[in-house]
Amino acid sequence: RFKGVGEECKEERMRTGDVAWEELTKEEKAQVWQAEDQVEAILEQKRREEDDWRRQLKEKPADLSWVQGRHFASYEAFCVGRVEATLKATGNEAFRRGDWDEAQHAWESGVKMLLALGTLPDEAHMLLAVLRNNLAQLFVKRGEWNKVKEMTDKILSRDPRNQKALYRRAQAFFAYAIWDKCEADLDELLKHHPDNKDAAAMREQVHRKLGRDRRSLGGKAVNDIAPGLEELSSDGTVRKLRIEEYGEGDPDEKPKWLKPEWLTSGCEKVVVTCQMIIWSHGGEELYNSREYRPRPDTKQARDELKEYMDMVNFLDQEAKKAPRLVGDFY
């Protein structure tokens, strides 16, 4: 009558850990040994890290001189003071001596430490803007205009009149020949900071690019690619492509999307790119211009292609276009 009462099957005891070693199968014992090895490896790694940390403390004690004589009303204020006195100062010194990698690491570490506070006090926001402006200047030196715009956008979203951020974002727009947005940033900058000579000089260059110093705009010549693109498409990108399938349209008929004013004497050149695919009668793809372009062989050629892709994606983003695929560049 009471046979089996209080007894549990092996599966139930395995879940609670109430099982004898002898009850385990060979495979289950192997799993236990493997788990023990993994735990031991993790513990050994932690022990090595702790030994390294202790050795570093002995070799190079932490510099707490910046704390002396200062009083902090909150933990947030302490963190702001720490970032300013250590990471910001370290990045500034590295930047002055030309070590851009160390400067970037120090400033980005400061940004992460501030953002980890969650709700930031005003002094943290001010320091955050300084660090991001420093990073933007570093990216200007490297010509990484996408990152320049990313940093300055974050600053200007909170402080739309920030002088350095407006100027550096204008530099990015200038580099990508987005003259209208470059001019807008410079106008905003000079409205609040009229003594900025660098911004005034850049705006004069933008006005010359836009042709606004000409009394007559009739028959405007295309002096560079940006005004040419503006004549073709006001959003800064050219995506004028008509696909003709077999049996549709007259090859000799002028395309309806082509505007006559684009071909007047004021325009020097119109470039249309398209993808070409050739199929056999049986439906086999014989040639695809997107697929058959060879991948660059040298590192320099690959870097140039990457830079070109970044520029196109930047323009597409500004024009609120869908991102392109990697194959679009081949």
Salt bridges, closest charged atoms under 4 A:
GLU23 OE1 - ARG13 NH2 2.88
GLU28 OE1 - LYS10 NZ 3.44
GLU40 OE2 - ARG47 NH2 2.89
GLU44 OE1 - ARG47 NH2 3.10
GLU44 OE2 - ARG48 NH1 3.75
GLU50 OE2 - ARG54 NH2 2.61
ASP52 OD1 - ARG55 NH2 2.88
GLU59 OE2 - ARG55 NE 3.95
GLU93 OE1 - ARG96 NH2 3.11
ASP101 OD1 - ARG142 NH2 2.64
GLU102 OE1 - ARG97 NH2 2.59
ASP122 OD1 - ARG158 NH2 3.88
GLU144 OE1 - LYS147 NZ 3.46
GLU150 OE2 - LYS154 NZ 3.66
ASP153 OD2 - LYS149 NZ 2.61
ASP153 OD1 - ARG169 NH1 2.80
GLU183 OE2 - HIS207 NE2 3.05
GLU183 OE2 - ARG212 NH1 2.60
ASP185 OD2 - ARG169 NE 2.76
ASP187 OD1 - ARG203 NH1 2.70
GLU188 OE1 - LYS191 NZ 3.48
GLU188 OE2 - HIS192 NE2 2.96
ASP224 OD2 - LYS209 NZ 3.41
GLU231 OE2 - LYS220 NZ 3.94
ASP235 OD2 - LYS321 NZ 3.18
GLU244 OE2 - ARG242 NE 2.77
ASP303 OD2 - LYS299 NZ 2.90
ASP310 OD2 - LYS306 NZ 2.96
ASP316 OD2 - ARG239 NH2 3.10
ASP316 OD2 - ARG324 NE 2.50
GLU318 OE2 - LYS149 NZ 3.00
GLU318 OE1 - LYS181 NZ 2.56
ASP328 OD1 - ARG290 NH2 3.08
